[in-house]
Amino acid sequence: MSAEENKAIIRRWIEEAWNKGNVDVADELYAADFKAKDSDNPAKVIRGPKGIKQYVIENRAAFPDIRFTIDHLVAEGDIVVGAFTIRGTHKGALFGIPPTGKPAVFSAVDIWRFEGGKIVEKHLTLIDRLGVLQQLGIIPPMG
């Protein structure tokens, strides 16, 4: 598949799964042997469409109104890099943190690798976790 086709898959993933909660689209877009390290727990590996669906479900439970805006998508060969702005209200527990009811806006960067028109690997997720924790009142602002 072309780099543009791979970017279209990522656009669909973001809109369907993250923004609308239709996690079943993972069965179409992710390879059976997909794997990703969970950036929140580097010892944990997310595997297959089932694993990525569970990851999205857990995060959407914590931020039920979550909304991803795609700031940039860059593709070369079988790699797509996406930069996003994410907004949501913390209404459910996440990582042992009880809901605060506070809104948060933060940035994230993901890198995906494709084979045969499917996502086979997510290399990296960078999220401004400090900023999120400060916005939620878990950690006081610096300065």
N, C-alpha and C positions, 0 to 999 in steps of 0.2 A: 504494500500500500504506500501511497505517497505521504509526504510530510503533512500536506493539507488534509488528507483523509484522516490521519492520526489526530490532528488538531480537532477535527470535527467530532471524533469519538470523545475526546476530552470535554469539549463543549457540551455534548449530549450527557456525559456522565455528571458533570457539575449541575446542569439544569435539572435533569431527571432525578438523580439520587439525592444530591445535597439540597437543592432548592425546593423540590417537590416531594421528596421522601419516597420516591419510587425506586427502592433499592433492588428490586428484581431485575432491573436493567443490567445489573452486574453479571447476570448469567449470560448475556449476549456479548458484553464488552470485555470481560476478563477471562483469561485462559484458566483452565482447570488447575494448572500448576503455578498460578500467580503467587508471588510472595512479596512481602514488604516488611521492613522493620517498623515497629510501632515507635515513633519518635518520642512518645510519652513514656515508653518502657522498652529500652533497647534490647532487653533480653527476650522480649515477646516478638514473635514473627506472625504476621497476618498471612494466612494461606487461603488461596482459592477464592472464588466468588462468595462462598459462604462467610469466610472471614472478613472480607471487605464490607459485606452487607452488615454484619454485626457491628463493625467499627462505626459505620455511618449511623446505624440505629442508636448506639450508645451516645454518640455525640449529639444527634438530633433530640434525644430524650433530655439532655442537659440544656440544649438551646433549641427549643421546638420551633422558633421563628427564624432559625438560621437562614442567612441569605449570602451566597457567594456572588461577588462581582468579579468577572475576569478582567484584570488590568492588562495582562500581557500573556500571549501564548507564542512561544518560539519553538520551531521544530526543525530538526536536521536529521535526515536518515530515519532511524527507528526511535529517536528520542524526542520527547516533547517536554518543555519546561513551561510551567504556568505560575504566574504571580497573581495573587488574589487579594481582595479586601473582603473580610468576612464580618458580618454583623449579626448579633443575636442577643436575646435576653436570657440570662442564666436562671432557668426555672426548674431545673432538675439537678440532682447530685452528679458530680463528675470528679473522678480521682479522689473520692472521699470528701469533697468539698460540698457541703449542703447548699441548696439553692439560695442565692442572694436576692433574686428579683431584679438585679441591676443589668443594664445593657452594656455590651462591649463591642468595640470595633477594633479589628486587628488585621494584620497582614500575614500571609502565608505564601510559601513557595514550594512547589512539588516538581519532581522529575520522574517521568514514566518512560518505560521502554516497551516497545511493541514487537511482536512476532506474529506473522500471518494474520494481521488485522485485529489482533487482540492485545490487551494490556497484559504483559507477563511479569512486570517488575515495577515497583515504585522504589526508587533509589533513596529518596530523601524528602523529608518534610521539615521545613523551617517555619516556625510559628513564633510570633512575639508573645511568648508565655508570660514574661514579666509584665508587659503592658496589660495583658488580660487580667492577671491577678491584681494589679493595681486598680484597674477599672472596677473590678468586682469587690474591692475593699478588703481583700485577703492580705495584701502586702501594702504598706503605706507608700505613697508616692515619694520618689527621691527628691532631695533638695529641700 
